[in-house]
Protein backbone atom coordinates (compact mmCIF):
# COMPACT_ATOMS: atom_id res chain seq x y z
CA UNK A 1 0.00 0.00 0.00
CA UNK A 2 1.39 3.41 -1.01
CA UNK A 3 1.65 5.89 1.82
CA UNK A 4 -0.62 8.82 0.92
CA UNK A 5 1.23 12.09 0.65
CA UNK A 6 -0.91 15.13 -0.05
CA UNK A 7 1.78 17.04 -1.93
CA UNK A 8 5.23 15.69 -2.76
CA UNK A 9 8.11 18.15 -2.50
CA UNK A 10 9.87 19.03 -5.72
CA UNK A 11 13.20 17.47 -4.63
CA UNK A 12 11.45 14.22 -3.64
CA UNK A 13 9.57 14.18 -6.94
CA UNK A 14 12.77 14.56 -8.95
CA UNK A 15 14.68 11.98 -6.88
CA UNK A 16 11.94 9.46 -7.66
CA UNK A 17 11.77 10.61 -11.30
CA UNK A 18 15.53 10.15 -11.61
CA UNK A 19 15.14 6.53 -10.58
CA UNK A 20 12.50 5.81 -13.25
CA UNK A 21 15.38 5.11 -15.65
CA UNK A 22 16.69 2.34 -13.39
CA UNK A 23 18.93 1.93 -10.37
CA UNK A 24 21.45 4.66 -9.69
CA UNK A 25 23.97 5.73 -7.06
CA UNK A 26 23.82 8.99 -5.13
CA UNK A 27 25.88 11.18 -7.46
CA UNK A 28 23.96 9.83 -10.46
CA UNK A 29 20.66 10.68 -8.77
CA UNK A 30 21.87 14.20 -7.95
CA UNK A 31 22.93 14.84 -11.55
CA UNK A 32 19.80 13.29 -13.09
CA UNK A 33 17.45 15.22 -10.76
CA UNK A 34 19.20 18.47 -11.67
CA UNK A 35 18.98 17.60 -15.36
CA UNK A 36 15.30 16.59 -15.23
CA UNK A 37 14.38 19.75 -13.30
CA UNK A 38 16.25 22.03 -15.71
CA UNK A 39 18.58 23.02 -12.86
CA UNK A 40 15.87 23.92 -10.32
CA UNK A 41 16.68 20.99 -8.04
CA UNK A 42 20.27 20.94 -6.80
CA UNK A 43 20.58 18.41 -4.05
CA UNK A 44 23.33 18.49 -1.46
CA UNK A 45 24.71 15.05 -0.60
CA UNK A 46 23.34 15.14 2.96
CA UNK A 47 19.92 16.20 1.71
CA UNK A 48 19.85 13.39 -0.84
CA UNK A 49 20.78 10.65 1.61
CA UNK A 50 18.30 11.95 4.17
CA UNK A 51 15.60 11.84 1.47
CA UNK A 52 16.66 8.36 0.35
CA UNK A 53 16.51 7.10 3.95
CA UNK A 54 13.01 8.56 4.32
CA UNK A 55 11.89 7.16 0.96
CA UNK A 56 13.27 3.75 1.89
CA UNK A 57 11.40 3.92 5.20
CA UNK A 58 8.23 4.72 3.24
CA UNK A 59 8.84 1.73 0.96
CA UNK A 60 9.31 3.85 -2.17
CA UNK A 61 12.98 2.97 -2.82
CA UNK A 62 15.28 0.13 -1.85
CA UNK A 63 19.01 -0.42 -1.92
CA UNK A 64 19.69 -2.37 -5.12
CA UNK A 65 23.36 -3.14 -4.56
CA UNK A 66 26.71 -1.82 -3.49
CA UNK A 67 30.20 -1.68 -4.94
CA UNK A 68 33.50 -0.19 -3.88
CA UNK A 69 34.93 2.38 -6.28
CA UNK A 70 38.34 3.89 -5.54
CA UNK A 71 38.06 2.72 -1.93
CA UNK A 72 34.61 4.26 -1.38
CA UNK A 73 31.33 2.43 -1.03
CA UNK A 74 28.84 3.24 -3.78
CA UNK A 75 25.26 2.27 -2.96
CA UNK A 76 22.67 1.91 -5.72
CA UNK A 77 18.99 2.64 -5.18
CA UNK A 78 15.95 1.63 -7.21
CA UNK A 79 12.26 2.43 -7.15
CA UNK A 80 9.83 -0.08 -5.74
CA UNK A 81 6.47 -0.60 -7.40
CA UNK A 82 5.01 1.67 -4.70
CA UNK A 83 7.64 4.28 -5.60
CA UNK A 84 6.68 4.15 -9.29
CA UNK A 85 3.02 4.47 -8.35
CA UNK A 86 3.71 7.39 -5.99
CA UNK A 87 5.70 9.43 -8.54
CA UNK A 88 3.16 8.65 -11.26
CA UNK A 89 0.28 9.75 -9.02
CA UNK A 90 2.12 12.97 -8.22
CA UNK A 91 2.71 13.65 -11.94
CA UNK A 92 -1.00 13.15 -12.64
CA UNK A 93 -1.93 15.40 -9.68
CA UNK A 94 0.36 18.18 -10.95
CA UNK A 95 -0.93 17.79 -14.50
CA UNK A 96 -4.54 18.09 -13.30
CA UNK A 97 -3.65 21.13 -11.20
CA UNK A 98 -1.89 22.77 -14.15
CA UNK A 99 -4.93 22.24 -16.38
CA UNK A 100 -7.00 24.37 -13.98
CA UNK A 101 -4.96 27.32 -15.20
CA UNK A 102 -3.80 26.33 -18.69
CA UNK A 103 -7.31 25.30 -19.68
CA UNK A 104 -8.58 28.78 -18.78
CA UNK A 105 -5.87 30.98 -20.23
CA UNK A 106 -5.34 32.00 -23.82
CA UNK A 107 -2.60 30.15 -25.74
CA UNK A 108 -1.05 33.56 -26.52
CA UNK A 109 -0.18 33.89 -22.82
CA UNK A 110 1.92 30.72 -23.09
CA UNK A 111 4.29 32.44 -25.53
CA UNK A 112 5.67 34.41 -22.58
CA UNK A 113 7.30 31.19 -21.27
CA UNK A 114 8.46 29.79 -24.60
C-alpha positions as CSV (number, residue, x, y, z in Angstrom):
1,X,0.0,0.0,0.0
2,X,1.4,3.4,-1.0
3,X,1.7,5.9,1.8
4,X,-0.6,8.8,0.9
5,X,1.2,12.1,0.6
6,X,-0.9,15.1,-0.1
7,X,1.8,17.0,-1.9
8,X,5.2,15.7,-2.8
9,X,8.1,18.1,-2.5
10,X,9.9,19.0,-5.7
11,X,13.2,17.5,-4.6
12,X,11.5,14.2,-3.6
13,X,9.6,14.2,-6.9
14,X,12.8,14.6,-9.0
15,X,14.7,12.0,-6.9
16,X,11.9,9.5,-7.7
17,X,11.8,10.6,-11.3
18,X,15.5,10.1,-11.6
19,X,15.1,6.5,-10.6
20,X,12.5,5.8,-13.3
21,X,15.4,5.1,-15.7
22,X,16.7,2.3,-13.4
23,X,18.9,1.9,-10.4
24,X,21.5,4.7,-9.7
25,X,24.0,5.7,-7.1
26,X,23.8,9.0,-5.1
27,X,25.9,11.2,-7.5
28,X,24.0,9.8,-10.5
29,X,20.7,10.7,-8.8
30,X,21.9,14.2,-8.0
31,X,22.9,14.8,-11.6
32,X,19.8,13.3,-13.1
33,X,17.5,15.2,-10.8
34,X,19.2,18.5,-11.7
35,X,19.0,17.6,-15.4
36,X,15.3,16.6,-15.2
37,X,14.4,19.7,-13.3
38,X,16.2,22.0,-15.7
39,X,18.6,23.0,-12.9
40,X,15.9,23.9,-10.3
41,X,16.7,21.0,-8.0
42,X,20.3,20.9,-6.8
43,X,20.6,18.4,-4.0
44,X,23.3,18.5,-1.5
45,X,24.7,15.0,-0.6
46,X,23.3,15.1,3.0
47,X,19.9,16.2,1.7
48,X,19.9,13.4,-0.8
49,X,20.8,10.7,1.6
50,X,18.3,12.0,4.2
51,X,15.6,11.8,1.5
52,X,16.7,8.4,0.4
53,X,16.5,7.1,3.9
54,X,13.0,8.6,4.3
55,X,11.9,7.2,1.0
56,X,13.3,3.7,1.9
57,X,11.4,3.9,5.2
58,X,8.2,4.7,3.2
59,X,8.8,1.7,1.0
60,X,9.3,3.8,-2.2
61,X,13.0,3.0,-2.8
62,X,15.3,0.1,-1.8
63,X,19.0,-0.4,-1.9
64,X,19.7,-2.4,-5.1
65,X,23.4,-3.1,-4.6
66,X,26.7,-1.8,-3.5
67,X,30.2,-1.7,-4.9
68,X,33.5,-0.2,-3.9
69,X,34.9,2.4,-6.3
70,X,38.3,3.9,-5.5
71,X,38.1,2.7,-1.9
72,X,34.6,4.3,-1.4
73,X,31.3,2.4,-1.0
74,X,28.8,3.2,-3.8
75,X,25.3,2.3,-3.0
76,X,22.7,1.9,-5.7
77,X,19.0,2.6,-5.2
78,X,15.9,1.6,-7.2
79,X,12.3,2.4,-7.2
80,X,9.8,-0.1,-5.7
81,X,6.5,-0.6,-7.4
82,X,5.0,1.7,-4.7
83,X,7.6,4.3,-5.6
84,X,6.7,4.1,-9.3
85,X,3.0,4.5,-8.3
86,X,3.7,7.4,-6.0
87,X,5.7,9.4,-8.5
88,X,3.2,8.7,-11.3
89,X,0.3,9.8,-9.0
90,X,2.1,13.0,-8.2
91,X,2.7,13.6,-11.9
92,X,-1.0,13.2,-12.6
93,X,-1.9,15.4,-9.7
94,X,0.4,18.2,-10.9
95,X,-0.9,17.8,-14.5
96,X,-4.5,18.1,-13.3
97,X,-3.7,21.1,-11.2
98,X,-1.9,22.8,-14.1
99,X,-4.9,22.2,-16.4
100,X,-7.0,24.4,-14.0
101,X,-5.0,27.3,-15.2
102,X,-3.8,26.3,-18.7
103,X,-7.3,25.3,-19.7
104,X,-8.6,28.8,-18.8
105,X,-5.9,31.0,-20.2
106,X,-5.3,32.0,-23.8
107,X,-2.6,30.2,-25.7
108,X,-1.0,33.6,-26.5
109,X,-0.2,33.9,-22.8
110,X,1.9,30.7,-23.1
111,X,4.3,32.4,-25.5
112,X,5.7,34.4,-22.6
113,X,7.3,31.2,-21.3
114,X,8.5,29.8,-24.6
